[in-house]
Amino acid sequence: MRSVLIGCIGLGLGGAIGYFVGRSSLAREWERAYASITPAQYDRSARDQADPTPAVGEKVLGAMPLTRTRLSVRGLSEAAPVVVTVGSIGSDDDEGRMLHLTIENRGACTVSSVAGVAYGFDAWGRPSEMNRAGEHYVSFEGDRNIAPGAKAVVTVPLRYARSASLAAAHVDRFTCIDGAGWAREKG
């Protein structure tokens, strides 16, 4: 009986230590969240009529839960003049799956086009396939006039976002009506 009790205590302590070591390891991995798209990743992602793929050198987030992704995107976009405030993925009877992103212009010029990277998540906030190659991200582009201080929805058709229903995204570049623009530094 005594050895069973000691075994249960040891198992409980081992489980608790394993849990905290695992969470600490994930937290360190999520702190180094961004990576740049390599030529090999681009070639694998862009083949066979794939959904839009980020260009070589673009910064993308690694796979992590939705709440952690939103924190990372918020940190990346703090000083950006144009940001994505909310995103979703839904079905349209005519077009199929669609990515919907609400873009907010915090800058001083009227924006005419935006581009960036969107990340898909299932209903439980877990990373979900967004591209034919199975990545949890796609690039997006949209032509919308967005006045300073205003918001607009950019919609992008997707083919392979099977179970994704939620999205987080960051704007990597935009152009204004007057020809000015902004672009995030590539990794």
N, C-alpha and C positions, 0 to 999 in steps of 0.2 A: 504494500500500500504506500509505503514511504517513497519507494522508487518511482511509482506512478505519479505521485504528487510532485516530486522533483522534476520528472520528465515534463509534466504539464507546465510547470513554472519556466523551465528552460525553453520549451516550445513557445510560450507566450512572450518571453523576453527576446527570443530570436526573431519572432514575427514582428515585434515592435521595432527592434533595431533595423531589420530589413526594410520595413516601411519607411522609416525616417532616412535611411541611407538612400533609398530609391528616390524619394521626394527631393532630397538634396541634390542628387545627381541630375534629375530632370530640371531643377531650377537652374543649375549651372549651364546645362545644355540650352535652355530657353534664353539665358542671358546673351548667348552668342547666336541669336536667332537668325541673322541674315547671312545669306550666301549669294554669290553671283552665279548667274547661268553660264555654264561652260559650253563650248561648241558641241561637245558630245551630247550634253543634256538637250540642247536646242534641236540637234538633228533627230534625237529619239522622240522628242515631244512634237515636232512640227511635221512628222511624216503622215502620209495617208489621210489627207483632208482633215487634219486635227483642228480643234478649236484654236483660237488665237494663242500664240505662245510668246512669252517674254523674250526679247532679243538677247543675244550674247552680251554678258556684262551687266544685265539688269539685276537689281537686288530683289531677292525673294525670301520669304520667311520659310523656315523649316516647319514641318508638321507639328502642331501643338493645339491644345483645346481652344475653342472660340474666345473664351474670356482672356486667355493669355495672349492670343493673337491680337485682340483689340487693344490691349495694353501696349504691345510692341508697335502696332500701327500708330497709336496715339503718340508714342514717343518719337517715332520717325516723322510724323506729320506736324509736330508742335509749331514749327516755324514756317510751315508751307502755307502759301497764300490761297491755295485751293485744296480742299479736303473732301473725302467721302464721309458722310455722316451716318449712313445706314445702307445696308444692302440685303437683297433677297434673291432667290431663284425660284421661279414659278413656271407653270405651263401656260402656253397660249394655244388656243385651238388651231390657229393658222400657222404659227411660227414654230411650235414645239417648245423646248425649254428656253427660258429667257433670264438673263442676268439683269437685275434692276438695281442701279446705284444712285443714291441721292447725293449730288455734288453741291458743296457750298463754296461760294466765291468770297473769300475774306480779303482779297486783294483790292487794288485801286483801279484796275482796268476791266472792261467787259470781256470775258473769256469767250472764245469762239470754238475751241476744241480742247479736249482733254485726253490723256492716255495714262495708263498705269497698270497695276497688277491687282487682281481680285482672287480671294481665297474662299473655297467652298466648305460648308459644314453641314452635317446632317442635323436632324431635329434635336439631337442630344448634345450638340456642340462639338462633335468629333470631326476631324478633317475628313473630307469626302472627295471622291474622284471628280475632277472637273475637266479632264482632257482624255483623249483616247489612250495616251501612254500611262494613265493612272495618277498623274500629279494632282495635287490639291489646289493648284493655281492655274489661272489663265490671264492673258493680258486683255485689256479692253481699250477701246478708242471710241470717242463720241464727239460729234459736232453739235454743240448746243450753245446758244448765246446765253450767258449767265452774267447778269449785271452785278456790280459790286454789292455785297451784302445779301444777294439773292441765292436761292437754291433751285436746282433743276434735276430731273431724273434722266439718266442716260441708260438706255436699254441695249443689250447686246445679245444676239442669238447664240445659243450653245447647243452642241450635239451630244456631248458625252457626260453631262452633269447628271448622272442617274439618280442618286439619292440626296444630292445637295439641295438644301432649302434655305440656308442662311449664308450670308456672305460678309466678309470684311475686305476692305481694299484701301490702297493708297494711290494717290495721283503722283506720277513720276515726271510728267511734263504737261504744259498747256501753252496755248497760243492765244493772244488777245486780238481783238478786232483791228487794233492799230498796228499789228505786226510784231509787237513786243511778245516776249514769252519767258518761260522759266523751265528749267530741267534739273532734276535731281542728279547729283554726281553718280556716275556708274561705279560699281564696286571694283 
